Amino acid sequence: MKSMIYKSSVVLALILGFVGFKSMQPTITGDDKESLIISAMLQYVDNVHFAPQPIDDELSKFVFKTYLERE
């Protein structure tokens, strides 16, 4: 009997925790979602890349030129 109450309490706590956590997350719209993805990608490149380069027009020109040469 006690194990049944314990299991029920654990399941109830998990459900309430999930609902509470889900309700606290902000809703992300289309534009916000895109900007969030772009900022996450840039942050990843800045943190993980072994020799980070500034993301500017020179890098864009280099990437575009390389892309056209490989096509």
Gaussian input, Z-matrix of N, CA and C with variables (Angstrom, degrees):
# hf/3-21g

backbone

0 1
 N
 C     1     B1
 C     2     B2     1     A1
 N     3     B3     2     A2     1     D1
 C     4     B4     3     A3     2     D2
 C     5     B5     4     A4     3     D3
 N     6     B6     5     A5     4     D4
 C     7     B7     6     A6     5     D5
 C     8     B8     7     A7     6     D6
 N     9     B9     8     A8     7     D7
 C    10    B10     9     A9     8     D8
 C    11    B11    10    A10     9     D9
 N    12    B12    11    A11    10    D10
 C    13    B13    12    A12    11    D11
 C    14    B14    13    A13    12    D12
 N    15    B15    14    A14    13    D13
 C    16    B16    15    A15    14    D14
 C    17    B17    16    A16    15    D15
 N    18    B18    17    A17    16    D16
 C    19    B19    18    A18    17    D17
 C    20    B20    19    A19    18    D18
 N    21    B21    20    A20    19    D19
 C    22    B22    21    A21    20    D20
 C    23    B23    22    A22    21    D21
 N    24    B24    23    A23    22    D22
 C    25    B25    24    A24    23    D23
 C    26    B26    25    A25    24    D24
 N    27    B27    26    A26    25    D25
 C    28    B28    27    A27    26    D26
 C    29    B29    28    A28    27    D27
 N    30    B30    29    A29    28    D28
 C    31    B31    30    A30    29    D29
 C    32    B32    31    A31    30    D30
 N    33    B33    32    A32    31    D31
 C    34    B34    33    A33    32    D32
 C    35    B35    34    A34    33    D33
 N    36    B36    35    A35    34    D34
 C    37    B37    36    A36    35    D35
 C    38    B38    37    A37    36    D36
 N    39    B39    38    A38    37    D37
 C    40    B40    39    A39    38    D38
 C    41    B41    40    A40    39    D39
 N    42    B42    41    A41    40    D40
 C    43    B43    42    A42    41    D41
 C    44    B44    43    A43    42    D42
 N    45    B45    44    A44    43    D43
 C    46    B46    45    A45    44    D44
 C    47    B47    46    A46    45    D45
 N    48    B48    47    A47    46    D46
 C    49    B49    48    A48    47    D47
 C    50    B50    49    A49    48    D48
 N    51    B51    50    A50    49    D49
 C    52    B52    51    A51    50    D50
 C    53    B53    52    A52    51    D51
 N    54    B54    53    A53    52    D52
 C    55    B55    54    A54    53    D53
 C    56    B56    55    A55    54    D54
 N    57    B57    56    A56    55    D55
 C    58    B58    57    A57    56    D56
 C    59    B59    58    A58    57    D57
 N    60    B60    59    A59    58    D58
 C    61    B61    60    A60    59    D59
 C    62    B62    61    A61    60    D60
 N    63    B63    62    A62    61    D61
 C    64    B64    63    A63    62    D62
 C    65    B65    64    A64    63    D63
 N    66    B66    65    A65    64    D64
 C    67    B67    66    A66    65    D65
 C    68    B68    67    A67    66    D66
 N    69    B69    68    A68    67    D67
 C    70    B70    69    A69    68    D68
 C    71    B71    70    A70    69    D69
 N    72    B72    71    A71    70    D70
 C    73    B73    72    A72    71    D71
 C    74    B74    73    A73    72    D72
 N    75    B75    74    A74    73    D73
 C    76    B76    75    A75    74    D74
 C    77    B77    76    A76    75    D75
 N    78    B78    77    A77    76    D76
 C    79    B79    78    A78    77    D77
 C    80    B80    79    A79    78    D78
 N    81    B81    80    A80    79    D79
 C    82    B82    81    A81    80    D80
 C    83    B83    82    A82    81    D81
 N    84    B84    83    A83    82    D82
 C    85    B85    84    A84    83    D83
 C    86    B86    85    A85    84    D84
 N    87    B87    86    A86    85    D85
 C    88    B88    87    A87    86    D86
 C    89    B89    88    A88    87    D87
 N    90    B90    89    A89    88    D88
 C    91    B91    90    A90    89    D89
 C    92    B92    91    A91    90    D90
 N    93    B93    92    A92    91    D91
 C    94    B94    93    A93    92    D92
 C    95    B95    94    A94    93    D93
 N    96    B96    95    A95    94    D94
 C    97    B97    96    A96    95    D95
 C    98    B98    97    A97    96    D96
 N    99    B99    98    A98    97    D97
 C   100   B100    99    A99    98    D98
 C   101   B101   100   A100    99    D99
 N   102   B102   101   A101   100   D100
 C   103   B103   102   A102   101   D101
 C   104   B104   103   A103   102   D102
 N   105   B105   104   A104   103   D103
 C   106   B106   105   A105   104   D104
 C   107   B107   106   A106   105   D105
 N   108   B108   107   A107   106   D106
 C   109   B109   108   A108   107   D107
 C   110   B110   109   A109   108   D108
 N   111   B111   110   A110   109   D109
 C   112   B112   111   A111   110   D110
 C   113   B113   112   A112   111   D111
 N   114   B114   113   A113   112   D112
 C   115   B115   114   A114   113   D113
 C   116   B116   115   A115   114   D114
 N   117   B117   116   A116   115   D115
 C   118   B118   117   A117   116   D116
 C   119   B119   118   A118   117   D117
 N   120   B120   119   A119   118   D118
 C   121   B121   120   A120   119   D119
 C   122   B122   121   A121   120   D120
 N   123   B123   122   A122   121   D121
 C   124   B124   123   A123   122   D122
 C   125   B125   124   A124   123   D123
 N   126   B126   125   A125   124   D124
 C   127   B127   126   A126   125   D125
 C   128   B128   127   A127   126   D126
 N   129   B129   128   A128   127   D127
 C   130   B130   129   A129   128   D128
 C   131   B131   130   A130   129   D129
 N   132   B132   131   A131   130   D130
 C   133   B133   132   A132   131   D131
 C   134   B134   133   A133   132   D132
 N   135   B135   134   A134   133   D133
 C   136   B136   135   A135   134   D134
 C   137   B137   136   A136   135   D135
 N   138   B138   137   A137   136   D136
 C   139   B139   138   A138   137   D137
 C   140   B140   139   A139   138   D138
 N   141   B141   140   A140   139   D139
 C   142   B142   141   A141   140   D140
 C   143   B143   142   A142   141   D141
 N   144   B144   143   A143   142   D142
 C   145   B145   144   A144   143   D143
 C   146   B146   145   A145   144   D144
 N   147   B147   146   A146   145   D145
 C   148   B148   147   A147   146   D146
 C   149   B149   148   A148   147   D147
 N   150   B150   149   A149   148   D148
 C   151   B151   150   A150   149   D149
 C   152   B152   151   A151   150   D150
 N   153   B153   152   A152   151   D151
 C   154   B154   153   A153   152   D152
 C   155   B155   154   A154   153   D153
 N   156   B156   155   A155   154   D154
 C   157   B157   156   A156   155   D155
 C   158   B158   157   A157   156   D156
 N   159   B159   158   A158   157   D157
 C   160   B160   159   A159   158   D158
 C   161   B161   160   A160   159   D159
 N   162   B162   161   A161   160   D160
 C   163   B163   162   A162   161   D161
 C   164   B164   163   A163   162   D162
 N   165   B165   164   A164   163   D163
 C   166   B166   165   A165   164   D164
 C   167   B167   166   A166   165   D165
 N   168   B168   167   A167   166   D166
 C   169   B169   168   A168   167   D167
 C   170   B170   169   A169   168   D168
 N   171   B171   170   A170   169   D169
 C   172   B172   171   A171   170   D170
 C   173   B173   172   A172   171   D171
 N   174   B174   173   A173   172   D172
 C   175   B175   174   A174   173   D173
 C   176   B176   175   A175   174   D174
 N   177   B177   176   A176   175   D175
 C   178   B178   177   A177   176   D176
 C   179   B179   178   A178   177   D177
 N   180   B180   179   A179   178   D178
 C   181   B181   180   A180   179   D179
 C   182   B182   181   A181   180   D180
 N   183   B183   182   A182   181   D181
 C   184   B184   183   A183   182   D182
 C   185   B185   184   A184   183   D183
 N   186   B186   185   A185   184   D184
 C   187   B187   186   A186   185   D185
 C   188   B188   187   A187   186   D186
 N   189   B189   188   A188   187   D187
 C   190   B190   189   A189   188   D188
 C   191   B191   190   A190   189   D189
 N   192   B192   191   A191   190   D190
 C   193   B193   192   A192   191   D191
 C   194   B194   193   A193   192   D192
 N   195   B195   194   A194   193   D193
 C   196   B196   195   A195   194   D194
 C   197   B197   196   A196   195   D195
 N   198   B198   197   A197   196   D196
 C   199   B199   198   A198   197   D197
 C   200   B200   199   A199   198   D198
 N   201   B201   200   A200   199   D199
 C   202   B202   201   A201   200   D200
 C   203   B203   202   A202   201   D201
 N   204   B204   203   A203   202   D202
 C   205   B205   204   A204   203   D203
 C   206   B206   205   A205   204   D204
 N   207   B207   206   A206   205   D205
 C   208   B208   207   A207   206   D206
 C   209   B209   208   A208   207   D207
 N   210   B210   209   A209   208   D208
 C   211   B211   210   A210   209   D209
 C   212   B212   211   A211   210   D210

   B1=1.4500
   B2=1.5381
   B3=1.3432
   B4=1.4657
   B5=1.5241
   B6=1.3399
   B7=1.4611
   B8=1.5273
   B9=1.3295
   B10=1.4672
   B11=1.5278
   B12=1.3060
   B13=1.4693
   B14=1.5265
   B15=1.3293
   B16=1.4568
   B17=1.5283
   B18=1.3337
   B19=1.4636
   B20=1.5100
   B21=1.3285
   B22=1.4629
   B23=1.5218
   B24=1.3319
   B25=1.4653
   B26=1.5248
   B27=1.3240
   B28=1.4600
   B29=1.5196
   B30=1.3117
   B31=1.4738
   B32=1.5198
   B33=1.3223
   B34=1.4612
   B35=1.5280
   B36=1.3311
   B37=1.4661
   B38=1.5232
   B39=1.3341
   B40=1.4582
   B41=1.5210
   B42=1.3099
   B43=1.4704
   B44=1.5205
   B45=1.3246
   B46=1.4693
   B47=1.5288
   B48=1.3134
   B49=1.4649
   B50=1.5146
   B51=1.3225
   B52=1.4600
   B53=1.5255
   B54=1.3305
   B55=1.4681
   B56=1.5257
   B57=1.3149
   B58=1.4625
   B59=1.5143
   B60=1.3104
   B61=1.4636
   B62=1.5130
   B63=1.3163
   B64=1.4599
   B65=1.5253
   B66=1.3191
   B67=1.4651
   B68=1.5219
   B69=1.3279
   B70=1.4616
   B71=1.5168
   B72=1.3260
   B73=1.4565
   B74=1.5251
   B75=1.3312
   B76=1.4633
   B77=1.5297
   B78=1.3128
   B79=1.4607
   B80=1.5246
   B81=1.3169
   B82=1.4628
   B83=1.5153
   B84=1.3345
   B85=1.4587
   B86=1.5194
   B87=1.3303
   B88=1.4573
   B89=1.5129
   B90=1.3389
   B91=1.4680
   B92=1.5212
   B93=1.3292
   B94=1.4572
   B95=1.5176
   B96=1.3163
   B97=1.4611
   B98=1.5221
   B99=1.3357
   B100=1.4618
   B101=1.5239
   B102=1.3121
   B103=1.4654
   B104=1.5228
   B105=1.3197
   B106=1.4551
   B107=1.5225
   B108=1.3273
   B109=1.4640
   B110=1.5230
   B111=1.3300
   B112=1.4604
   B113=1.5231
   B114=1.3200
   B115=1.4631
   B116=1.5242
   B117=1.3370
   B118=1.4608
   B119=1.5230
   B120=1.3366
   B121=1.4658
   B122=1.5299
   B123=1.3256
   B124=1.4621
   B125=1.5215
   B126=1.3190
   B127=1.4505
   B128=1.5262
   B129=1.3350
   B130=1.4543
   B131=1.5240
   B132=1.3175
   B133=1.4686
   B134=1.5243
   B135=1.3203
   B136=1.4655
   B137=1.5275
   B138=1.3140
   B139=1.4612
   B140=1.5181
   B141=1.3204
   B142=1.4535
   B143=1.5195
   B144=1.2848
   B145=1.4571
   B146=1.5194
   B147=1.3445
   B148=1.4561
   B149=1.5224
   B150=1.3308
   B151=1.4604
   B152=1.5312
   B153=1.3165
   B154=1.4600
   B155=1.5272
   B156=1.3170
   B157=1.4526
   B158=1.5215
   B159=1.3221
   B160=1.4641
   B161=1.5298
   B162=1.2894
   B163=1.4642
   B164=1.5312
   B165=1.3342
   B166=1.4554
   B167=1.5256
   B168=1.3224
   B169=1.4664
   B170=1.5261
   B171=1.3181
   B172=1.4646
   B173=1.5273
   B174=1.3038
   B175=1.4625
   B176=1.5267
   B177=1.3141
   B178=1.4655
   B179=1.5245
   B180=1.3252
   B181=1.4709
   B182=1.5219
   B183=1.3282
   B184=1.4502
   B185=1.5304
   B186=1.3128
   B187=1.4660
   B188=1.5199
   B189=1.3235
   B190=1.4642
   B191=1.5281
   B192=1.3348
   B193=1.4612
   B194=1.5317
   B195=1.3071
   B196=1.4645
   B197=1.5229
   B198=1.3085
   B199=1.4640
   B200=1.5423
   B201=1.3344
   B202=1.4655
   B203=1.5381
   B204=1.3239
   B205=1.4677
   B206=1.5225
   B207=1.2964
   B208=1.4596
   B209=1.5164
   B210=1.2895
   B211=1.4722
   B212=1.4545
   A1=110.75
   A2=115.56
   A3=118.78
   A4=111.18
   A5=117.17
   A6=119.41
   A7=110.99
   A8=117.04
   A9=121.17
   A10=110.15
   A11=116.98
   A12=121.07
   A13=109.38
   A14=116.72
   A15=121.08
   A16=110.81
   A17=117.60
   A18=121.59
   A19=111.24
   A20=116.96
   A21=120.84
   A22=110.86
   A23=116.38
   A24=120.45
   A25=110.99
   A26=116.92
   A27=120.68
   A28=110.46
   A29=117.55
   A30=121.20
   A31=110.03
   A32=117.83
   A33=121.64
   A34=110.81
   A35=117.15
   A36=120.45
   A37=110.86
   A38=117.62
   A39=120.63
   A40=111.55
   A41=116.70
   A42=120.42
   A43=110.45
   A44=116.83
   A45=119.97
   A46=111.28
   A47=117.28
   A48=120.58
   A49=111.40
   A50=117.15
   A51=120.89
   A52=110.85
   A53=116.80
   A54=120.62
   A55=110.06
   A56=117.35
   A57=120.64
   A58=112.25
   A59=116.67
   A60=120.78
   A61=110.58
   A62=117.59
   A63=121.90
   A64=110.89
   A65=117.60
   A66=119.95
   A67=112.23
   A68=118.48
   A69=121.49
   A70=112.75
   A71=118.51
   A72=120.87
   A73=109.89
   A74=117.10
   A75=119.56
   A76=111.09
   A77=115.59
   A78=121.06
   A79=108.14
   A80=116.61
   A81=121.64
   A82=108.41
   A83=116.08
   A84=120.79
   A85=109.89
   A86=117.29
   A87=122.50
   A88=113.98
   A89=118.09
   A90=121.19
   A91=111.07
   A92=116.58
   A93=119.82
   A94=110.70
   A95=116.49
   A96=120.58
   A97=110.85
   A98=116.59
   A99=120.40
   A100=111.18
   A101=116.35
   A102=118.95
   A103=110.72
   A104=117.44
   A105=120.81
   A106=110.95
   A107=117.42
   A108=121.39
   A109=110.40
   A110=117.22
   A111=120.84
   A112=110.83
   A113=117.34
   A114=119.21
   A115=111.03
   A116=117.86
   A117=120.23
   A118=110.99
   A119=116.76
   A120=120.27
   A121=110.86
   A122=117.20
   A123=120.65
   A124=111.01
   A125=116.80
   A126=120.82
   A127=110.39
   A128=117.15
   A129=121.31
   A130=110.62
   A131=116.77
   A132=120.38
   A133=110.12
   A134=116.98
   A135=119.91
   A136=111.85
   A137=117.83
   A138=120.96
   A139=114.13
   A140=118.44
   A141=120.67
   A142=113.19
   A143=118.22
   A144=121.16
   A145=109.53
   A146=116.69
   A147=120.27
   A148=113.18
   A149=118.60
   A150=122.54
   A151=107.76
   A152=116.97
   A153=119.12
   A154=111.89
   A155=114.83
   A156=121.95
   A157=107.79
   A158=116.62
   A159=117.71
   A160=109.99
   A161=116.09
   A162=120.59
   A163=106.69
   A164=114.87
   A165=121.01
   A166=109.60
   A167=116.66
   A168=121.48
   A169=112.17
   A170=117.95
   A171=120.60
   A172=111.05
   A173=117.07
   A174=120.47
   A175=110.51
   A176=117.24
   A177=120.96
   A178=110.94
   A179=116.74
   A180=120.29
   A181=110.75
   A182=116.93
   A183=121.25
   A184=111.79
   A185=116.16
   A186=120.12
   A187=110.50
   A188=117.45
   A189=120.90
   A190=110.73
   A191=117.04
   A192=121.28
   A193=110.43
   A194=116.48
   A195=120.90
   A196=110.98
   A197=116.61
   A198=121.45
   A199=110.70
   A200=116.24
   A201=119.55
   A202=111.83
   A203=116.99
   A204=120.58
   A205=111.92
   A206=118.22
   A207=122.04
   A208=112.89
   A209=118.37
   A210=121.54
   A211=111.15
   D1=-42.86
   D2=-178.61
   D3=-67.40
   D4=-35.13
   D5=179.72
   D6=-68.04
   D7=-32.20
   D8=177.63
   D9=-66.68
   D10=-41.36
   D11=178.48
   D12=-67.14
   D13=-41.11
   D14=179.19
   D15=-62.46
   D16=-46.61
   D17=179.04
   D18=-62.34
   D19=-41.83
   D20=178.83
   D21=-63.86
   D22=-39.84
   D23=179.60
   D24=-65.72
   D25=-40.18
   D26=179.20
   D27=-65.56
   D28=-45.12
   D29=179.52
   D30=-62.80
   D31=-44.17
   D32=179.10
   D33=-62.44
   D34=-41.90
   D35=179.05
   D36=-64.09
   D37=-40.73
   D38=178.22
   D39=-64.07
   D40=-43.09
   D41=179.81
   D42=-63.95
   D43=-46.99
   D44=179.65
   D45=-64.72
   D46=-37.80
   D47=177.36
   D48=-64.33
   D49=-42.84
   D50=179.12
   D51=-63.98
   D52=-45.86
   D53=-179.74
   D54=-63.77
   D55=-42.25
   D56=178.83
   D57=-64.40
   D58=-42.38
   D59=178.76
   D60=-65.67
   D61=-42.46
   D62=-178.11
   D63=-66.01
   D64=-36.13
   D65=-178.44
   D66=-73.25
   D67=-20.34
   D68=-178.80
   D69=-85.60
   D70=-14.39
   D71=-178.97
   D72=-76.43
   D73=136.09
   D74=178.99
   D75=-72.60
   D76=150.96
   D77=176.00
   D78=-83.18
   D79=129.78
   D80=-177.62
   D81=-106.10
   D82=123.03
   D83=178.13
   D84=-88.08
   D85=179.73
   D86=-175.73
   D87=-56.70
   D88=-53.24
   D89=-178.38
   D90=-66.29
   D91=-41.23
   D92=178.58
   D93=-64.44
   D94=-38.04
   D95=-179.30
   D96=-64.63
   D97=-43.30
   D98=179.15
   D99=-63.48
   D100=-44.95
   D101=-179.21
   D102=-67.08
   D103=-34.08
   D104=177.14
   D105=-66.18
   D106=-42.21
   D107=179.03
   D108=-65.36
   D109=-44.72
   D110=-179.79
   D111=-62.89
   D112=-44.60
   D113=-179.72
   D114=-66.30
   D115=-35.68
   D116=177.34
   D117=-66.47
   D118=-40.21
   D119=178.70
   D120=-64.70
   D121=-44.74
   D122=179.45
   D123=-64.10
   D124=-39.83
   D125=178.39
   D126=-64.91
   D127=-39.26
   D128=177.63
   D129=-63.08
   D130=-45.77
   D131=179.58
   D132=-62.36
   D133=-42.12
   D134=179.83
   D135=-64.14
   D136=-38.71
   D137=-174.21
   D138=-85.42
   D139=-31.06
   D140=-170.53
   D141=-102.09
   D142=-30.89
   D143=-174.38
   D144=-63.22
   D145=135.66
   D146=-174.47
   D147=-71.33
   D148=-26.31
   D149=176.95
   D150=-136.73
   D151=78.28
   D152=-175.39
   D153=-62.00
   D154=140.25
   D155=176.95
   D156=-116.26
   D157=151.17
   D158=176.29
   D159=-65.99
   D160=137.65
   D161=179.65
   D162=-89.43
   D163=99.71
   D164=-177.89
   D165=-143.11
   D166=-166.33
   D167=-177.24
   D168=-64.42
   D169=-36.56
   D170=-179.58
   D171=-63.22
   D172=-43.13
   D173=177.59
   D174=-64.94
   D175=-40.43
   D176=178.60
   D177=-61.94
   D178=-43.12
   D179=178.46
   D180=-62.24
   D181=-43.74
   D182=-179.82
   D183=-62.92
   D184=-45.27
   D185=-179.64
   D186=-64.90
   D187=-43.22
   D188=-179.18
   D189=-65.18
   D190=-42.97
   D191=179.44
   D192=-63.01
   D193=-44.40
   D194=178.38
   D195=-62.34
   D196=-41.06
   D197=178.80
   D198=-61.43
   D199=-44.90
   D200=-179.15
   D201=-67.14
   D202=-35.51
   D203=179.35
   D204=-68.29
   D205=-31.17
   D206=-177.98
   D207=-84.52
   D208=-14.67
   D209=-179.83
   D210=-75.60

